[in-house]
Amino acid sequence: MALKNVRELALPGAKLAELERFVDERGLFHELIRADWDQLLGDDKLLQANLSVTFPGIVRAWHRHLRGQVDYFFVARGYAKICAYDDTTQALLEVVLSGDKPQILRIPGHYWHGFKAIGQEPVYLIYFVNKLYDYQNPDEERRPWNDPQIVPKTINGKKDDPRTGKPWDWFHPPHK
């Protein structure tokens, strides 16, 4: 099985799974997504795949989908800090994905979400969605990347993170 350690994250419906990578003298191989990965997909049927290339330090945030879209993020190259925010609970989820460690992140689209390209190289982000993009009537609601109304009470389920209780700052050094 190429899907390992599927786990629920701090926002309901958000999941992170490790992907098994097969390496030999020719290079490497791993599956990105399979229709039979029910543990990750549930009832979702993926209909579209997209590639985003983002230069270092760039933030692509915030947006959400209110018509049932779910996003599945995979970083093929580089490092990305991906965040999702729930207005109702003021909970923020923060996950770093990298091309060095194959993982796939499931984010229900009704959460505000976005990412920052961290590190010194562009991020190659492949994302799969369960709804086709509607050119005439896009399922996208947007707010600025630096919106001061995004004030997390918890980050990854923790209240003691020093970044809680103040507007989210994509450029604040990480807390460990």
Chimera marker file (.cmm) of the C-alpha trace (Angstrom):
<marker_set name="trace">
<marker id="1" x="0.000" y="0.000" z="0.000" r="1" g="1" b="0" radius="0.5"/>
<marker id="2" x="1.403" y="3.390" z="-0.966" r="1" g="1" b="0" radius="0.5"/>
<marker id="3" x="-0.716" y="5.408" z="1.498" r="1" g="1" b="0" radius="0.5"/>
<marker id="4" x="0.424" y="5.392" z="5.130" r="1" g="1" b="0" radius="0.5"/>
<marker id="5" x="-0.434" y="6.994" z="8.450" r="1" g="1" b="0" radius="0.5"/>
<marker id="6" x="-3.610" y="8.853" z="7.473" r="1" g="1" b="0" radius="0.5"/>
<marker id="7" x="-4.444" y="11.097" z="10.404" r="1" g="1" b="0" radius="0.5"/>
<marker id="8" x="-7.082" y="13.670" z="11.264" r="1" g="1" b="0" radius="0.5"/>
<marker id="9" x="-5.764" y="17.150" z="11.994" r="1" g="1" b="0" radius="0.5"/>
<marker id="10" x="-6.991" y="19.960" z="14.256" r="1" g="1" b="0" radius="0.5"/>
<marker id="11" x="-9.776" y="21.070" z="11.864" r="1" g="1" b="0" radius="0.5"/>
<marker id="12" x="-12.601" y="18.575" z="11.242" r="1" g="1" b="0" radius="0.5"/>
<marker id="13" x="-12.204" y="16.935" z="7.847" r="1" g="1" b="0" radius="0.5"/>
<marker id="14" x="-8.574" y="18.013" z="7.413" r="1" g="1" b="0" radius="0.5"/>
<marker id="15" x="-6.276" y="15.004" z="7.006" r="1" g="1" b="0" radius="0.5"/>
<marker id="16" x="-2.599" y="14.376" z="6.370" r="1" g="1" b="0" radius="0.5"/>
<marker id="17" x="-1.258" y="11.166" z="4.839" r="1" g="1" b="0" radius="0.5"/>
<marker id="18" x="2.222" y="9.936" z="4.067" r="1" g="1" b="0" radius="0.5"/>
<marker id="19" x="2.914" y="8.528" z="0.630" r="1" g="1" b="0" radius="0.5"/>
<marker id="20" x="5.266" y="5.615" z="0.207" r="1" g="1" b="0" radius="0.5"/>
<marker id="21" x="8.205" y="6.408" z="-2.057" r="1" g="1" b="0" radius="0.5"/>
<marker id="22" x="9.952" y="3.641" z="-3.992" r="1" g="1" b="0" radius="0.5"/>
<marker id="23" x="13.603" y="4.365" z="-4.752" r="1" g="1" b="0" radius="0.5"/>
<marker id="24" x="16.066" y="2.383" z="-6.846" r="1" g="1" b="0" radius="0.5"/>
<marker id="25" x="19.071" y="3.036" z="-9.086" r="1" g="1" b="0" radius="0.5"/>
<marker id="26" x="16.824" y="4.543" z="-11.775" r="1" g="1" b="0" radius="0.5"/>
<marker id="27" x="15.288" y="7.188" z="-9.513" r="1" g="1" b="0" radius="0.5"/>
<marker id="28" x="12.036" y="7.169" z="-7.580" r="1" g="1" b="0" radius="0.5"/>
<marker id="29" x="8.330" y="6.546" z="-7.936" r="1" g="1" b="0" radius="0.5"/>
<marker id="30" x="5.287" y="7.149" z="-5.792" r="1" g="1" b="0" radius="0.5"/>
<marker id="31" x="1.586" y="7.425" z="-6.375" r="1" g="1" b="0" radius="0.5"/>
<marker id="32" x="0.003" y="10.826" z="-5.786" r="1" g="1" b="0" radius="0.5"/>
<marker id="33" x="-3.656" y="9.843" z="-5.541" r="1" g="1" b="0" radius="0.5"/>
<marker id="34" x="-5.815" y="6.787" z="-6.097" r="1" g="1" b="0" radius="0.5"/>
<marker id="35" x="-9.584" y="6.454" z="-6.250" r="1" g="1" b="0" radius="0.5"/>
<marker id="36" x="-9.438" y="3.512" z="-3.803" r="1" g="1" b="0" radius="0.5"/>
<marker id="37" x="-7.810" y="5.544" z="-0.994" r="1" g="1" b="0" radius="0.5"/>
<marker id="38" x="-11.093" y="5.709" z="0.924" r="1" g="1" b="0" radius="0.5"/>
<marker id="39" x="-9.279" y="6.374" z="4.200" r="1" g="1" b="0" radius="0.5"/>
<marker id="40" x="-8.214" y="9.753" z="2.756" r="1" g="1" b="0" radius="0.5"/>
<marker id="41" x="-10.883" y="10.502" z="0.150" r="1" g="1" b="0" radius="0.5"/>
<marker id="42" x="-14.033" y="9.277" z="1.859" r="1" g="1" b="0" radius="0.5"/>
<marker id="43" x="-16.799" y="9.878" z="-0.691" r="1" g="1" b="0" radius="0.5"/>
<marker id="44" x="-14.832" y="12.451" z="-2.734" r="1" g="1" b="0" radius="0.5"/>
<marker id="45" x="-14.333" y="11.771" z="-6.419" r="1" g="1" b="0" radius="0.5"/>
<marker id="46" x="-11.461" y="13.835" z="-7.802" r="1" g="1" b="0" radius="0.5"/>
<marker id="47" x="-12.237" y="15.563" z="-11.081" r="1" g="1" b="0" radius="0.5"/>
<marker id="48" x="-9.373" y="17.963" z="-11.752" r="1" g="1" b="0" radius="0.5"/>
<marker id="49" x="-5.621" y="18.264" z="-11.106" r="1" g="1" b="0" radius="0.5"/>
<marker id="50" x="-3.716" y="21.568" z="-11.126" r="1" g="1" b="0" radius="0.5"/>
<marker id="51" x="-0.095" y="22.683" z="-10.903" r="1" g="1" b="0" radius="0.5"/>
<marker id="52" x="0.949" y="25.909" z="-9.200" r="1" g="1" b="0" radius="0.5"/>
<marker id="53" x="4.541" y="27.179" z="-9.278" r="1" g="1" b="0" radius="0.5"/>
<marker id="54" x="5.231" y="29.851" z="-6.659" r="1" g="1" b="0" radius="0.5"/>
<marker id="55" x="8.415" y="31.830" z="-6.127" r="1" g="1" b="0" radius="0.5"/>
<marker id="56" x="10.156" y="31.919" z="-2.708" r="1" g="1" b="0" radius="0.5"/>
<marker id="57" x="8.518" y="34.161" z="-0.103" r="1" g="1" b="0" radius="0.5"/>
<marker id="58" x="5.238" y="34.565" z="-1.990" r="1" g="1" b="0" radius="0.5"/>
<marker id="59" x="1.945" y="34.125" z="-0.113" r="1" g="1" b="0" radius="0.5"/>
<marker id="60" x="-1.131" y="32.851" z="-1.950" r="1" g="1" b="0" radius="0.5"/>
<marker id="61" x="-4.004" y="33.383" z="0.471" r="1" g="1" b="0" radius="0.5"/>
<marker id="62" x="-6.841" y="33.568" z="1.540" r="1" g="1" b="0" radius="0.5"/>
<marker id="63" x="-9.699" y="31.919" z="-0.315" r="1" g="1" b="0" radius="0.5"/>
<marker id="64" x="-12.436" y="29.362" z="0.274" r="1" g="1" b="0" radius="0.5"/>
<marker id="65" x="-15.056" y="27.364" z="-1.611" r="1" g="1" b="0" radius="0.5"/>
<marker id="66" x="-18.653" y="27.301" z="-0.423" r="1" g="1" b="0" radius="0.5"/>
<marker id="67" x="-20.115" y="24.733" z="-2.845" r="1" g="1" b="0" radius="0.5"/>
<marker id="68" x="-18.506" y="21.573" z="-1.495" r="1" g="1" b="0" radius="0.5"/>
<marker id="69" x="-15.042" y="21.665" z="-3.050" r="1" g="1" b="0" radius="0.5"/>
<marker id="70" x="-12.299" y="19.764" z="-1.237" r="1" g="1" b="0" radius="0.5"/>
<marker id="71" x="-8.608" y="20.361" z="-2.043" r="1" g="1" b="0" radius="0.5"/>
<marker id="72" x="-5.803" y="17.799" z="-1.844" r="1" g="1" b="0" radius="0.5"/>
<marker id="73" x="-2.332" y="19.364" z="-1.763" r="1" g="1" b="0" radius="0.5"/>
<marker id="74" x="0.953" y="17.698" z="-2.730" r="1" g="1" b="0" radius="0.5"/>
<marker id="75" x="4.302" y="19.519" z="-2.887" r="1" g="1" b="0" radius="0.5"/>
<marker id="76" x="6.474" y="18.015" z="-5.625" r="1" g="1" b="0" radius="0.5"/>
<marker id="77" x="9.385" y="20.418" z="-5.125" r="1" g="1" b="0" radius="0.5"/>
<marker id="78" x="10.283" y="23.052" z="-2.554" r="1" g="1" b="0" radius="0.5"/>
<marker id="79" x="8.647" y="23.812" z="0.788" r="1" g="1" b="0" radius="0.5"/>
<marker id="80" x="5.194" y="25.246" z="1.466" r="1" g="1" b="0" radius="0.5"/>
<marker id="81" x="3.531" y="26.325" z="4.695" r="1" g="1" b="0" radius="0.5"/>
<marker id="82" x="-0.151" y="25.574" z="4.104" r="1" g="1" b="0" radius="0.5"/>
<marker id="83" x="-2.733" y="27.056" z="6.457" r="1" g="1" b="0" radius="0.5"/>
<marker id="84" x="-6.481" y="26.655" z="6.873" r="1" g="1" b="0" radius="0.5"/>
<marker id="85" x="-8.648" y="28.819" z="9.109" r="1" g="1" b="0" radius="0.5"/>
<marker id="86" x="-12.142" y="28.316" z="10.505" r="1" g="1" b="0" radius="0.5"/>
<marker id="87" x="-13.976" y="31.625" z="11.101" r="1" g="1" b="0" radius="0.5"/>
<marker id="88" x="-16.456" y="29.963" z="13.453" r="1" g="1" b="0" radius="0.5"/>
<marker id="89" x="-13.987" y="28.499" z="15.952" r="1" g="1" b="0" radius="0.5"/>
<marker id="90" x="-11.035" y="30.758" z="15.108" r="1" g="1" b="0" radius="0.5"/>
<marker id="91" x="-8.908" y="27.621" z="14.793" r="1" g="1" b="0" radius="0.5"/>
<marker id="92" x="-5.941" y="27.694" z="12.437" r="1" g="1" b="0" radius="0.5"/>
<marker id="93" x="-4.202" y="24.672" z="10.969" r="1" g="1" b="0" radius="0.5"/>
<marker id="94" x="-0.578" y="25.025" z="9.861" r="1" g="1" b="0" radius="0.5"/>
<marker id="95" x="1.239" y="22.245" z="7.974" r="1" g="1" b="0" radius="0.5"/>
<marker id="96" x="4.582" y="22.323" z="6.165" r="1" g="1" b="0" radius="0.5"/>
<marker id="97" x="4.788" y="20.107" z="3.113" r="1" g="1" b="0" radius="0.5"/>
<marker id="98" x="7.974" y="19.526" z="1.134" r="1" g="1" b="0" radius="0.5"/>
<marker id="99" x="9.200" y="17.733" z="-1.931" r="1" g="1" b="0" radius="0.5"/>
<marker id="100" x="11.580" y="15.850" z="0.372" r="1" g="1" b="0" radius="0.5"/>
<marker id="101" x="8.807" y="14.036" z="2.259" r="1" g="1" b="0" radius="0.5"/>
<marker id="102" x="5.874" y="12.861" z="0.128" r="1" g="1" b="0" radius="0.5"/>
<marker id="103" x="2.605" y="13.696" z="1.890" r="1" g="1" b="0" radius="0.5"/>
<marker id="104" x="-0.858" y="14.698" z="0.777" r="1" g="1" b="0" radius="0.5"/>
<marker id="105" x="-2.982" y="17.164" z="2.720" r="1" g="1" b="0" radius="0.5"/>
<marker id="106" x="-6.795" y="17.202" z="2.546" r="1" g="1" b="0" radius="0.5"/>
<marker id="107" x="-8.465" y="20.556" z="3.237" r="1" g="1" b="0" radius="0.5"/>
<marker id="108" x="-12.259" y="20.914" z="3.072" r="1" g="1" b="0" radius="0.5"/>
<marker id="109" x="-12.820" y="23.979" z="0.922" r="1" g="1" b="0" radius="0.5"/>
<marker id="110" x="-15.168" y="25.781" z="3.318" r="1" g="1" b="0" radius="0.5"/>
<marker id="111" x="-12.126" y="26.688" z="5.445" r="1" g="1" b="0" radius="0.5"/>
<marker id="112" x="-10.165" y="29.774" z="4.435" r="1" g="1" b="0" radius="0.5"/>
<marker id="113" x="-6.890" y="28.422" z="3.104" r="1" g="1" b="0" radius="0.5"/>
<marker id="114" x="-3.681" y="29.402" z="1.417" r="1" g="1" b="0" radius="0.5"/>
<marker id="115" x="0.047" y="28.874" z="1.485" r="1" g="1" b="0" radius="0.5"/>
<marker id="116" x="3.447" y="30.544" z="1.619" r="1" g="1" b="0" radius="0.5"/>
<marker id="117" x="6.457" y="29.361" z="-0.372" r="1" g="1" b="0" radius="0.5"/>
<marker id="118" x="9.193" y="28.950" z="2.219" r="1" g="1" b="0" radius="0.5"/>
<marker id="119" x="12.838" y="28.169" z="1.572" r="1" g="1" b="0" radius="0.5"/>
<marker id="120" x="15.103" y="29.219" z="-1.276" r="1" g="1" b="0" radius="0.5"/>
<marker id="121" x="13.475" y="27.580" z="-4.298" r="1" g="1" b="0" radius="0.5"/>
<marker id="122" x="10.117" y="27.790" z="-6.053" r="1" g="1" b="0" radius="0.5"/>
<marker id="123" x="7.316" y="25.559" z="-4.790" r="1" g="1" b="0" radius="0.5"/>
<marker id="124" x="5.767" y="23.131" z="-7.256" r="1" g="1" b="0" radius="0.5"/>
<marker id="125" x="2.348" y="22.426" z="-5.745" r="1" g="1" b="0" radius="0.5"/>
<marker id="126" x="0.047" y="19.881" z="-7.350" r="1" g="1" b="0" radius="0.5"/>
<marker id="127" x="-3.498" y="19.965" z="-6.091" r="1" g="1" b="0" radius="0.5"/>
<marker id="128" x="-6.476" y="17.790" z="-6.822" r="1" g="1" b="0" radius="0.5"/>
<marker id="129" x="-10.096" y="18.883" z="-6.416" r="1" g="1" b="0" radius="0.5"/>
<marker id="130" x="-13.426" y="17.119" z="-6.329" r="1" g="1" b="0" radius="0.5"/>
<marker id="131" x="-15.238" y="19.826" z="-8.345" r="1" g="1" b="0" radius="0.5"/>
<marker id="132" x="-14.479" y="21.144" z="-11.818" r="1" g="1" b="0" radius="0.5"/>
<marker id="133" x="-13.550" y="24.815" z="-11.979" r="1" g="1" b="0" radius="0.5"/>
<marker id="134" x="-16.532" y="26.772" z="-13.279" r="1" g="1" b="0" radius="0.5"/>
<marker id="135" x="-15.155" y="29.565" z="-15.483" r="1" g="1" b="0" radius="0.5"/>
<marker id="136" x="-18.515" y="31.386" z="-15.609" r="1" g="1" b="0" radius="0.5"/>
<marker id="137" x="-19.328" y="31.119" z="-11.896" r="1" g="1" b="0" radius="0.5"/>
<marker id="138" x="-16.174" y="30.298" z="-9.878" r="1" g="1" b="0" radius="0.5"/>
<marker id="139" x="-16.583" y="28.787" z="-6.418" r="1" g="1" b="0" radius="0.5"/>
<marker id="140" x="-14.128" y="31.190" z="-4.822" r="1" g="1" b="0" radius="0.5"/>
<marker id="141" x="-14.502" y="33.720" z="-2.085" r="1" g="1" b="0" radius="0.5"/>
<marker id="142" x="-11.371" y="35.764" z="-1.373" r="1" g="1" b="0" radius="0.5"/>
<marker id="143" x="-9.910" y="37.974" z="1.323" r="1" g="1" b="0" radius="0.5"/>
<marker id="144" x="-6.464" y="39.623" z="1.525" r="1" g="1" b="0" radius="0.5"/>
<marker id="145" x="-3.451" y="37.509" z="2.495" r="1" g="1" b="0" radius="0.5"/>
<marker id="146" x="-2.794" y="39.912" z="5.383" r="1" g="1" b="0" radius="0.5"/>
<marker id="147" x="-6.423" y="40.273" z="6.544" r="1" g="1" b="0" radius="0.5"/>
<marker id="148" x="-6.298" y="41.477" z="10.189" r="1" g="1" b="0" radius="0.5"/>
<marker id="149" x="-9.612" y="39.673" z="10.872" r="1" g="1" b="0" radius="0.5"/>
<marker id="150" x="-7.854" y="36.293" z="10.814" r="1" g="1" b="0" radius="0.5"/>
<marker id="151" x="-6.989" y="35.987" z="14.500" r="1" g="1" b="0" radius="0.5"/>
<marker id="152" x="-6.461" y="32.377" z="15.601" r="1" g="1" b="0" radius="0.5"/>
<marker id="153" x="-7.443" y="31.306" z="19.115" r="1" g="1" b="0" radius="0.5"/>
<marker id="154" x="-5.710" y="27.979" z="18.504" r="1" g="1" b="0" radius="0.5"/>
<marker id="155" x="-2.988" y="26.841" z="16.110" r="1" g="1" b="0" radius="0.5"/>
<marker id="156" x="-2.911" y="23.113" z="15.402" r="1" g="1" b="0" radius="0.5"/>
<marker id="157" x="-5.187" y="22.644" z="18.414" r="1" g="1" b="0" radius="0.5"/>
<marker id="158" x="-2.884" y="24.497" z="20.827" r="1" g="1" b="0" radius="0.5"/>
<marker id="159" x="-3.831" y="27.647" z="22.730" r="1" g="1" b="0" radius="0.5"/>
<marker id="160" x="-0.320" y="28.380" z="24.060" r="1" g="1" b="0" radius="0.5"/>
<marker id="161" x="1.295" y="29.232" z="20.711" r="1" g="1" b="0" radius="0.5"/>
<marker id="162" x="2.550" y="32.853" z="21.010" r="1" g="1" b="0" radius="0.5"/>
<marker id="163" x="1.007" y="33.666" z="17.614" r="1" g="1" b="0" radius="0.5"/>
<marker id="164" x="-2.546" y="33.138" z="18.925" r="1" g="1" b="0" radius="0.5"/>
<marker id="165" x="-4.750" y="36.084" z="19.848" r="1" g="1" b="0" radius="0.5"/>
<marker id="166" x="-3.302" y="38.415" z="17.205" r="1" g="1" b="0" radius="0.5"/>
<marker id="167" x="-3.726" y="38.857" z="13.450" r="1" g="1" b="0" radius="0.5"/>
<marker id="168" x="-2.111" y="36.016" z="11.522" r="1" g="1" b="0" radius="0.5"/>
<marker id="169" x="1.351" y="36.914" z="10.250" r="1" g="1" b="0" radius="0.5"/>
<marker id="170" x="2.629" y="34.685" z="7.450" r="1" g="1" b="0" radius="0.5"/>
<marker id="171" x="6.151" y="36.032" z="8.076" r="1" g="1" b="0" radius="0.5"/>
<marker id="172" x="6.342" y="35.455" z="11.844" r="1" g="1" b="0" radius="0.5"/>
<marker id="173" x="9.109" y="32.998" z="12.758" r="1" g="1" b="0" radius="0.5"/>
<marker id="174" x="7.759" y="29.555" z="13.603" r="1" g="1" b="0" radius="0.5"/>
<marker id="175" x="7.136" y="28.608" z="17.214" r="1" g="1" b="0" radius="0.5"/>
<marker id="176" x="8.642" y="25.370" z="18.474" r="1" g="1" b="0" radius="0.5"/>
<link id1="1" id2="2" r="1" g="1" b="0" radius="0.2"/>
<link id1="2" id2="3" r="1" g="1" b="0" radius="0.2"/>
<link id1="3" id2="4" r="1" g="1" b="0" radius="0.2"/>
<link id1="4" id2="5" r="1" g="1" b="0" radius="0.2"/>
<link id1="5" id2="6" r="1" g="1" b="0" radius="0.2"/>
<link id1="6" id2="7" r="1" g="1" b="0" radius="0.2"/>
<link id1="7" id2="8" r="1" g="1" b="0" radius="0.2"/>
<link id1="8" id2="9" r="1" g="1" b="0" radius="0.2"/>
<link id1="9" id2="10" r="1" g="1" b="0" radius="0.2"/>
<link id1="10" id2="11" r="1" g="1" b="0" radius="0.2"/>
<link id1="11" id2="12" r="1" g="1" b="0" radius="0.2"/>
<link id1="12" id2="13" r="1" g="1" b="0" radius="0.2"/>
<link id1="13" id2="14" r="1" g="1" b="0" radius="0.2"/>
<link id1="14" id2="15" r="1" g="1" b="0" radius="0.2"/>
<link id1="15" id2="16" r="1" g="1" b="0" radius="0.2"/>
<link id1="16" id2="17" r="1" g="1" b="0" radius="0.2"/>
<link id1="17" id2="18" r="1" g="1" b="0" radius="0.2"/>
<link id1="18" id2="19" r="1" g="1" b="0" radius="0.2"/>
<link id1="19" id2="20" r="1" g="1" b="0" radius="0.2"/>
<link id1="20" id2="21" r="1" g="1" b="0" radius="0.2"/>
<link id1="21" id2="22" r="1" g="1" b="0" radius="0.2"/>
<link id1="22" id2="23" r="1" g="1" b="0" radius="0.2"/>
<link id1="23" id2="24" r="1" g="1" b="0" radius="0.2"/>
<link id1="24" id2="25" r="1" g="1" b="0" radius="0.2"/>
<link id1="25" id2="26" r="1" g="1" b="0" radius="0.2"/>
<link id1="26" id2="27" r="1" g="1" b="0" radius="0.2"/>
<link id1="27" id2="28" r="1" g="1" b="0" radius="0.2"/>
<link id1="28" id2="29" r="1" g="1" b="0" radius="0.2"/>
<link id1="29" id2="30" r="1" g="1" b="0" radius="0.2"/>
<link id1="30" id2="31" r="1" g="1" b="0" radius="0.2"/>
<link id1="31" id2="32" r="1" g="1" b="0" radius="0.2"/>
<link id1="32" id2="33" r="1" g="1" b="0" radius="0.2"/>
<link id1="33" id2="34" r="1" g="1" b="0" radius="0.2"/>
<link id1="34" id2="35" r="1" g="1" b="0" radius="0.2"/>
<link id1="35" id2="36" r="1" g="1" b="0" radius="0.2"/>
<link id1="36" id2="37" r="1" g="1" b="0" radius="0.2"/>
<link id1="37" id2="38" r="1" g="1" b="0" radius="0.2"/>
<link id1="38" id2="39" r="1" g="1" b="0" radius="0.2"/>
<link id1="39" id2="40" r="1" g="1" b="0" radius="0.2"/>
<link id1="40" id2="41" r="1" g="1" b="0" radius="0.2"/>
<link id1="41" id2="42" r="1" g="1" b="0" radius="0.2"/>
<link id1="42" id2="43" r="1" g="1" b="0" radius="0.2"/>
<link id1="43" id2="44" r="1" g="1" b="0" radius="0.2"/>
<link id1="44" id2="45" r="1" g="1" b="0" radius="0.2"/>
<link id1="45" id2="46" r="1" g="1" b="0" radius="0.2"/>
<link id1="46" id2="47" r="1" g="1" b="0" radius="0.2"/>
<link id1="47" id2="48" r="1" g="1" b="0" radius="0.2"/>
<link id1="48" id2="49" r="1" g="1" b="0" radius="0.2"/>
<link id1="49" id2="50" r="1" g="1" b="0" radius="0.2"/>
<link id1="50" id2="51" r="1" g="1" b="0" radius="0.2"/>
<link id1="51" id2="52" r="1" g="1" b="0" radius="0.2"/>
<link id1="52" id2="53" r="1" g="1" b="0" radius="0.2"/>
<link id1="53" id2="54" r="1" g="1" b="0" radius="0.2"/>
<link id1="54" id2="55" r="1" g="1" b="0" radius="0.2"/>
<link id1="55" id2="56" r="1" g="1" b="0" radius="0.2"/>
<link id1="56" id2="57" r="1" g="1" b="0" radius="0.2"/>
<link id1="57" id2="58" r="1" g="1" b="0" radius="0.2"/>
<link id1="58" id2="59" r="1" g="1" b="0" radius="0.2"/>
<link id1="59" id2="60" r="1" g="1" b="0" radius="0.2"/>
<link id1="60" id2="61" r="1" g="1" b="0" radius="0.2"/>
<link id1="61" id2="62" r="1" g="1" b="0" radius="0.2"/>
<link id1="62" id2="63" r="1" g="1" b="0" radius="0.2"/>
<link id1="63" id2="64" r="1" g="1" b="0" radius="0.2"/>
<link id1="64" id2="65" r="1" g="1" b="0" radius="0.2"/>
<link id1="65" id2="66" r="1" g="1" b="0" radius="0.2"/>
<link id1="66" id2="67" r="1" g="1" b="0" radius="0.2"/>
<link id1="67" id2="68" r="1" g="1" b="0" radius="0.2"/>
<link id1="68" id2="69" r="1" g="1" b="0" radius="0.2"/>
<link id1="69" id2="70" r="1" g="1" b="0" radius="0.2"/>
<link id1="70" id2="71" r="1" g="1" b="0" radius="0.2"/>
<link id1="71" id2="72" r="1" g="1" b="0" radius="0.2"/>
<link id1="72" id2="73" r="1" g="1" b="0" radius="0.2"/>
<link id1="73" id2="74" r="1" g="1" b="0" radius="0.2"/>
<link id1="74" id2="75" r="1" g="1" b="0" radius="0.2"/>
<link id1="75" id2="76" r="1" g="1" b="0" radius="0.2"/>
<link id1="76" id2="77" r="1" g="1" b="0" radius="0.2"/>
<link id1="77" id2="78" r="1" g="1" b="0" radius="0.2"/>
<link id1="78" id2="79" r="1" g="1" b="0" radius="0.2"/>
<link id1="79" id2="80" r="1" g="1" b="0" radius="0.2"/>
<link id1="80" id2="81" r="1" g="1" b="0" radius="0.2"/>
<link id1="81" id2="82" r="1" g="1" b="0" radius="0.2"/>
<link id1="82" id2="83" r="1" g="1" b="0" radius="0.2"/>
<link id1="83" id2="84" r="1" g="1" b="0" radius="0.2"/>
<link id1="84" id2="85" r="1" g="1" b="0" radius="0.2"/>
<link id1="85" id2="86" r="1" g="1" b="0" radius="0.2"/>
<link id1="86" id2="87" r="1" g="1" b="0" radius="0.2"/>
<link id1="87" id2="88" r="1" g="1" b="0" radius="0.2"/>
<link id1="88" id2="89" r="1" g="1" b="0" radius="0.2"/>
<link id1="89" id2="90" r="1" g="1" b="0" radius="0.2"/>
<link id1="90" id2="91" r="1" g="1" b="0" radius="0.2"/>
<link id1="91" id2="92" r="1" g="1" b="0" radius="0.2"/>
<link id1="92" id2="93" r="1" g="1" b="0" radius="0.2"/>
<link id1="93" id2="94" r="1" g="1" b="0" radius="0.2"/>
<link id1="94" id2="95" r="1" g="1" b="0" radius="0.2"/>
<link id1="95" id2="96" r="1" g="1" b="0" radius="0.2"/>
<link id1="96" id2="97" r="1" g="1" b="0" radius="0.2"/>
<link id1="97" id2="98" r="1" g="1" b="0" radius="0.2"/>
<link id1="98" id2="99" r="1" g="1" b="0" radius="0.2"/>
<link id1="99" id2="100" r="1" g="1" b="0" radius="0.2"/>
<link id1="100" id2="101" r="1" g="1" b="0" radius="0.2"/>
<link id1="101" id2="102" r="1" g="1" b="0" radius="0.2"/>
<link id1="102" id2="103" r="1" g="1" b="0" radius="0.2"/>
<link id1="103" id2="104" r="1" g="1" b="0" radius="0.2"/>
<link id1="104" id2="105" r="1" g="1" b="0" radius="0.2"/>
<link id1="105" id2="106" r="1" g="1" b="0" radius="0.2"/>
<link id1="106" id2="107" r="1" g="1" b="0" radius="0.2"/>
<link id1="107" id2="108" r="1" g="1" b="0" radius="0.2"/>
<link id1="108" id2="109" r="1" g="1" b="0" radius="0.2"/>
<link id1="109" id2="110" r="1" g="1" b="0" radius="0.2"/>
<link id1="110" id2="111" r="1" g="1" b="0" radius="0.2"/>
<link id1="111" id2="112" r="1" g="1" b="0" radius="0.2"/>
<link id1="112" id2="113" r="1" g="1" b="0" radius="0.2"/>
<link id1="113" id2="114" r="1" g="1" b="0" radius="0.2"/>
<link id1="114" id2="115" r="1" g="1" b="0" radius="0.2"/>
<link id1="115" id2="116" r="1" g="1" b="0" radius="0.2"/>
<link id1="116" id2="117" r="1" g="1" b="0" radius="0.2"/>
<link id1="117" id2="118" r="1" g="1" b="0" radius="0.2"/>
<link id1="118" id2="119" r="1" g="1" b="0" radius="0.2"/>
<link id1="119" id2="120" r="1" g="1" b="0" radius="0.2"/>
<link id1="120" id2="121" r="1" g="1" b="0" radius="0.2"/>
<link id1="121" id2="122" r="1" g="1" b="0" radius="0.2"/>
<link id1="122" id2="123" r="1" g="1" b="0" radius="0.2"/>
<link id1="123" id2="124" r="1" g="1" b="0" radius="0.2"/>
<link id1="124" id2="125" r="1" g="1" b="0" radius="0.2"/>
<link id1="125" id2="126" r="1" g="1" b="0" radius="0.2"/>
<link id1="126" id2="127" r="1" g="1" b="0" radius="0.2"/>
<link id1="127" id2="128" r="1" g="1" b="0" radius="0.2"/>
<link id1="128" id2="129" r="1" g="1" b="0" radius="0.2"/>
<link id1="129" id2="130" r="1" g="1" b="0" radius="0.2"/>
<link id1="130" id2="131" r="1" g="1" b="0" radius="0.2"/>
<link id1="131" id2="132" r="1" g="1" b="0" radius="0.2"/>
<link id1="132" id2="133" r="1" g="1" b="0" radius="0.2"/>
<link id1="133" id2="134" r="1" g="1" b="0" radius="0.2"/>
<link id1="134" id2="135" r="1" g="1" b="0" radius="0.2"/>
<link id1="135" id2="136" r="1" g="1" b="0" radius="0.2"/>
<link id1="136" id2="137" r="1" g="1" b="0" radius="0.2"/>
<link id1="137" id2="138" r="1" g="1" b="0" radius="0.2"/>
<link id1="138" id2="139" r="1" g="1" b="0" radius="0.2"/>
<link id1="139" id2="140" r="1" g="1" b="0" radius="0.2"/>
<link id1="140" id2="141" r="1" g="1" b="0" radius="0.2"/>
<link id1="141" id2="142" r="1" g="1" b="0" radius="0.2"/>
<link id1="142" id2="143" r="1" g="1" b="0" radius="0.2"/>
<link id1="143" id2="144" r="1" g="1" b="0" radius="0.2"/>
<link id1="144" id2="145" r="1" g="1" b="0" radius="0.2"/>
<link id1="145" id2="146" r="1" g="1" b="0" radius="0.2"/>
<link id1="146" id2="147" r="1" g="1" b="0" radius="0.2"/>
<link id1="147" id2="148" r="1" g="1" b="0" radius="0.2"/>
<link id1="148" id2="149" r="1" g="1" b="0" radius="0.2"/>
<link id1="149" id2="150" r="1" g="1" b="0" radius="0.2"/>
<link id1="150" id2="151" r="1" g="1" b="0" radius="0.2"/>
<link id1="151" id2="152" r="1" g="1" b="0" radius="0.2"/>
<link id1="152" id2="153" r="1" g="1" b="0" radius="0.2"/>
<link id1="153" id2="154" r="1" g="1" b="0" radius="0.2"/>
<link id1="154" id2="155" r="1" g="1" b="0" radius="0.2"/>
<link id1="155" id2="156" r="1" g="1" b="0" radius="0.2"/>
<link id1="156" id2="157" r="1" g="1" b="0" radius="0.2"/>
<link id1="157" id2="158" r="1" g="1" b="0" radius="0.2"/>
<link id1="158" id2="159" r="1" g="1" b="0" radius="0.2"/>
<link id1="159" id2="160" r="1" g="1" b="0" radius="0.2"/>
<link id1="160" id2="161" r="1" g="1" b="0" radius="0.2"/>
<link id1="161" id2="162" r="1" g="1" b="0" radius="0.2"/>
<link id1="162" id2="163" r="1" g="1" b="0" radius="0.2"/>
<link id1="163" id2="164" r="1" g="1" b="0" radius="0.2"/>
<link id1="164" id2="165" r="1" g="1" b="0" radius="0.2"/>
<link id1="165" id2="166" r="1" g="1" b="0" radius="0.2"/>
<link id1="166" id2="167" r="1" g="1" b="0" radius="0.2"/>
<link id1="167" id2="168" r="1" g="1" b="0" radius="0.2"/>
<link id1="168" id2="169" r="1" g="1" b="0" radius="0.2"/>
<link id1="169" id2="170" r="1" g="1" b="0" radius="0.2"/>
<link id1="170" id2="171" r="1" g="1" b="0" radius="0.2"/>
<link id1="171" id2="172" r="1" g="1" b="0" radius="0.2"/>
<link id1="172" id2="173" r="1" g="1" b="0" radius="0.2"/>
<link id1="173" id2="174" r="1" g="1" b="0" radius="0.2"/>
<link id1="174" id2="175" r="1" g="1" b="0" radius="0.2"/>
<link id1="175" id2="176" r="1" g="1" b="0" radius="0.2"/>
</marker_set>
